[in-house]
Amino acid sequence: MIELGVLLGLMAALAVTLIVKLVRRGSGTTRNADGLLIEQTRRVQAYNDRVSYNANTMHGSSPTMSDNYRS
């Protein structure tokens, strides 16, 4: 029973350590112009991918329109 308590205590300590590390790290935005340009390019590319590869574009209809059992 003691071993189980030690194991759970170590797991809880690890979880708390990781949470504190993530909270203290912040958003992690870049501060130089090159990093900002890279972030902007990737954000625009992600938007274009979401628009280009959604269900309506790929299949010509929304996902629920092709489900015959729902009508």
Distance bins in CASP14 RR format, pairs under 12 A and 6 or more apart:
PFRMAT RR
TARGET T0000
AUTHOR 0000-0000-0000
RMODE 2
METHOD distances of the structure
MODEL  1
1 7 0 0 0 0 0 1 0 0 0 0 0
1 8 0 0 0 0 0 1 0 0 0 0 0
2 8 0 0 0 0 0 1 0 0 0 0 0
2 9 0 0 0 0 0 1 0 0 0 0 0
3 9 0 0 0 0 0 1 0 0 0 0 0
3 10 0 0 0 0 0 1 0 0 0 0 0
4 10 0 0 0 0 0 1 0 0 0 0 0
4 11 0 0 0 0 0 1 0 0 0 0 0
5 11 0 0 0 0 1 0 0 0 0 0 0
5 12 0 0 0 0 1 0 0 0 0 0 0
5 13 0 0 0 0 0 1 0 0 0 0 0
6 12 0 0 0 0 0 1 0 0 0 0 0
6 13 0 0 0 0 0 1 0 0 0 0 0
7 13 0 0 0 0 0 1 0 0 0 0 0
7 14 0 0 0 0 0 1 0 0 0 0 0
8 14 0 0 0 0 0 1 0 0 0 0 0
8 15 0 0 0 0 0 1 0 0 0 0 0
9 15 0 0 0 0 1 0 0 0 0 0 0
9 16 0 0 0 0 1 0 0 0 0 0 0
9 17 0 0 0 0 0 1 0 0 0 0 0
10 16 0 0 0 0 0 1 0 0 0 0 0
10 17 0 0 0 0 0 1 0 0 0 0 0
11 17 0 0 0 0 0 1 0 0 0 0 0
11 18 0 0 0 0 0 1 0 0 0 0 0
12 18 0 0 0 0 0 1 0 0 0 0 0
12 19 0 0 0 0 0 1 0 0 0 0 0
13 19 0 0 0 0 0 1 0 0 0 0 0
13 20 0 0 0 0 0 1 0 0 0 0 0
14 20 0 0 0 0 0 1 0 0 0 0 0
14 21 0 0 0 0 0 1 0 0 0 0 0
15 21 0 0 0 0 0 1 0 0 0 0 0
15 22 0 0 0 0 0 1 0 0 0 0 0
16 22 0 0 0 0 0 1 0 0 0 0 0
16 23 0 0 0 0 0 1 0 0 0 0 0
17 23 0 0 0 0 0 1 0 0 0 0 0
17 24 0 0 0 0 0 1 0 0 0 0 0
18 24 0 0 0 0 0 1 0 0 0 0 0
18 25 0 0 0 0 0 1 0 0 0 0 0
19 25 0 0 0 0 0 1 0 0 0 0 0
20 26 0 0 0 0 0 1 0 0 0 0 0
22 28 0 0 0 0 0 1 0 0 0 0 0
27 39 0 0 0 0 0 1 0 0 0 0 0
28 35 0 0 0 0 0 1 0 0 0 0 0
28 39 0 0 0 0 0 1 0 0 0 0 0
29 35 0 0 0 0 1 0 0 0 0 0 0
29 36 0 0 0 0 1 0 0 0 0 0 0
29 38 0 0 0 0 0 1 0 0 0 0 0
29 39 1 0 0 1 0 0 0 0 0 0 0
29 40 0 0 0 0 0 1 0 0 0 0 0
30 36 1 0 1 0 0 0 0 0 0 0 0
30 37 0 0 0 0 1 0 0 0 0 0 0
30 38 1 0 0 1 0 0 0 0 0 0 0
30 39 1 0 0 1 0 0 0 0 0 0 0
30 40 0 0 0 0 0 1 0 0 0 0 0
30 42 0 0 0 0 0 1 0 0 0 0 0
31 39 0 0 0 0 0 1 0 0 0 0 0
32 38 0 0 0 0 1 0 0 0 0 0 0
32 39 0 0 0 0 0 1 0 0 0 0 0
33 39 0 0 0 0 0 1 0 0 0 0 0
33 40 0 0 0 0 0 1 0 0 0 0 0
34 40 0 0 0 0 0 1 0 0 0 0 0
34 41 0 0 0 0 0 1 0 0 0 0 0
35 41 0 0 0 0 1 0 0 0 0 0 0
35 42 0 0 0 0 1 0 0 0 0 0 0
35 43 0 0 0 0 0 1 0 0 0 0 0
36 42 0 0 0 0 0 1 0 0 0 0 0
36 43 0 0 0 0 0 1 0 0 0 0 0
37 43 0 0 0 0 0 1 0 0 0 0 0
37 44 0 0 0 0 0 1 0 0 0 0 0
38 44 0 0 0 0 0 1 0 0 0 0 0
38 45 0 0 0 0 0 1 0 0 0 0 0
39 45 0 0 0 0 0 1 0 0 0 0 0
39 46 0 0 0 0 0 1 0 0 0 0 0
40 46 0 0 0 0 0 1 0 0 0 0 0
40 47 0 0 0 0 0 1 0 0 0 0 0
41 47 0 0 0 0 0 1 0 0 0 0 0
41 48 0 0 0 0 0 1 0 0 0 0 0
42 48 0 0 0 0 0 1 0 0 0 0 0
42 49 0 0 0 0 0 1 0 0 0 0 0
43 49 0 0 0 0 0 1 0 0 0 0 0
43 50 0 0 0 0 0 1 0 0 0 0 0
44 50 0 0 0 0 0 1 0 0 0 0 0
44 51 0 0 0 0 0 1 0 0 0 0 0
45 51 0 0 0 0 0 1 0 0 0 0 0
45 52 0 0 0 0 0 1 0 0 0 0 0
45 53 0 0 0 0 0 1 0 0 0 0 0
46 52 0 0 0 0 0 1 0 0 0 0 0
46 53 0 0 0 0 0 1 0 0 0 0 0
47 53 0 0 0 0 0 1 0 0 0 0 0
47 54 0 0 0 0 0 1 0 0 0 0 0
48 54 0 0 0 0 0 1 0 0 0 0 0
48 57 0 0 0 0 0 1 0 0 0 0 0
49 57 0 0 0 0 0 1 0 0 0 0 0
49 58 0 0 0 0 0 1 0 0 0 0 0
50 56 0 0 0 0 0 1 0 0 0 0 0
50 57 0 0 0 0 0 1 0 0 0 0 0
51 57 1 0 0 1 0 0 0 0 0 0 0
51 58 0 0 0 0 0 1 0 0 0 0 0
52 58 0 0 0 0 1 0 0 0 0 0 0
53 59 0 0 0 0 0 1 0 0 0 0 0
54 60 0 0 0 0 1 0 0 0 0 0 0
54 61 0 0 0 0 0 1 0 0 0 0 0
54 62 0 0 0 0 1 0 0 0 0 0 0
54 63 0 0 0 0 1 0 0 0 0 0 0
55 61 1 0 0 1 0 0 0 0 0 0 0
55 62 1 0 1 0 0 0 0 0 0 0 0
55 63 1 0 1 0 0 0 0 0 0 0 0
55 64 0 0 0 0 1 0 0 0 0 0 0
55 65 0 0 0 0 1 0 0 0 0 0 0
55 66 0 0 0 0 1 0 0 0 0 0 0
55 67 0 0 0 0 0 1 0 0 0 0 0
56 62 1 0 1 0 0 0 0 0 0 0 0
56 63 0 0 0 0 1 0 0 0 0 0 0
56 64 0 0 0 0 0 1 0 0 0 0 0
56 65 0 0 0 0 1 0 0 0 0 0 0
56 66 0 0 0 0 0 1 0 0 0 0 0
58 66 0 0 0 0 0 1 0 0 0 0 0
59 65 0 0 0 0 1 0 0 0 0 0 0
59 66 1 0 0 1 0 0 0 0 0 0 0
59 67 0 0 0 0 0 1 0 0 0 0 0
60 66 0 0 0 0 1 0 0 0 0 0 0
61 67 0 0 0 0 0 1 0 0 0 0 0
62 70 0 0 0 0 0 1 0 0 0 0 0
63 70 0 0 0 0 0 1 0 0 0 0 0
64 70 1 0 0 1 0 0 0 0 0 0 0
64 71 0 0 0 0 1 0 0 0 0 0 0
65 71 0 0 0 0 1 0 0 0 0 0 0
END
